[in-house]
Amino acid sequence: MAIVTEAPKAGFRLSMLIYDTRYRSITIQIVVLLLFMAGAAWLVDNTVRNLQALGKDFNFSFLWNRAGYDINQRLVEYTNDSTHGRALLIGLLNTLLVAAMGCVTATIIGVFVGVLRLSKNWLVARLMTVYVEVFRNVPVLLWILIIYAIFTEVMPAPNAFRGEAATSSMVLFDSFAFTNRYAAAPEPLFSRSLGNIDIGIFLISIDLLAIIAAITGGILVNRAIKAHATRVQEATGVRPVTWWKSLLVLFGPLLVVLFALGFHLGYPELRGFNFVGGTLISNSLMALWLALSVYTGAFIAEAVRAGILAISHGQSEAAFALGLRPGRTMNLVILPQALRVIIPPLISQYLNLTKNSSLAIAVGYLDLRGTLGGITLNQTGRELECVLLMMLIYLALSLLISAAMNVYNNSVRLKER
């Protein structure tokens, strides 16, 4: 009778860490991690030694020192007696402002130009092609300087609007004035304001929170109305009329809140050699915003065009067969499907626009690069701390933008059943 016994298992040997595929990947990862940690330790030690040789230490206490410089364009209160930390906040808010404005405007321009590039009208398509090729092939810094030069050289001085001998006049019912220093625009005011909430860093307007709540509530209710109309259409085949309900819920609460707060506009007035009252928007902000918008819009236009071309012609032909007009076909059939192709490169363009806003220093717009990485760095001599803070802040902004756009990308992607 034969007795079958199991073969003895081979013991573990160090050579298996390299030659055995079960352990090789783990070995490589551990080695790379150790090398990375050793490199990081050497970099930190070298930095500390160099700082000691220069008689410096590593701390961020300078953020609580007096800044001593002015910032002309700001969203919250600031004086030259404020701290460097406050100046950092002003610069960050200025960066967020121009990035948000630029992303919205560049998206509108990109979608508009991208669709028109595919127009059957030869002249329109060629003009859009010229726009794309001209703006995306010239460095954005040059566009910033060109637009800023146009504002400062072509626009009249503020005193040109004064008196009977005025050579310039305000536009849009005497509510806007464009000068070689700034643009004077109406300012939203509330005669029955609810006040502000002091959170220590800055004040939050309760009026603004009420307006945001009214807008958000209207959008949510409008989505519920459309969802109900869709369910009715699926059940009966007839879609109920909802346009008047949408208008009512979108604008009704907002108008009620504005009326309750006593909303009115404060118009700029020329006193002496400058305008007072209203909102004064510096030409540096205007130039930066327009340059980033038209430059990034050219890249977004190509992404939109690629997304539309990725959709089969059968989709538009089927829509035409159902009686849909070309405009409705583009809005309801083509663009919703093209978003799956458009969104990924769109994220990259938003990130590029946000980082390109650091070129604001070329026209004197004090954003994060101009405050923390410019004047504060030069005054305090804290190069390492300022550069590290800037890197971390830009990294955090990029990750937040990517995360938000990825959430939206997941909501519009093709869902399998």
ABEGO torsion letter per residue (X at the ends): XBBBBBBBBBBBBAAAAAABAAAAAAAAAAAAAAAAAAAAAAAAAAAAAAAAAAGBBBBAAAAABBAGBBBABBABBBBAABBAAAAAAAAAAAAAAAAAAAAAAAAAAAAAAAAAAABABAAAAAAAAAAAAAAAABBAAAAAAAAAAAAAAABBBAAAABEAABABBBBGGGABBBBAABBBBBBBBBABBAEBBBAGABBBBAAAAAAAAAAAAAAAAAAAAAAAAAAAAAAAGBBBBAAAAAAAAAAAAAAAAAAAAGBBBBBBBBBEABBBEEBBBBAAAAAAAAAAAAAAAAAAAAAAAAAAAABBAAAAAAAAAAGBBAAAAAAAAAAAAAAAAAAAAAAAAAAAAAAAAAAAAAAGBBBAAAAAABAAAAAAGBAAAAAAAAAAAAAAAAAAAAAAAAAAAAAABBBBX
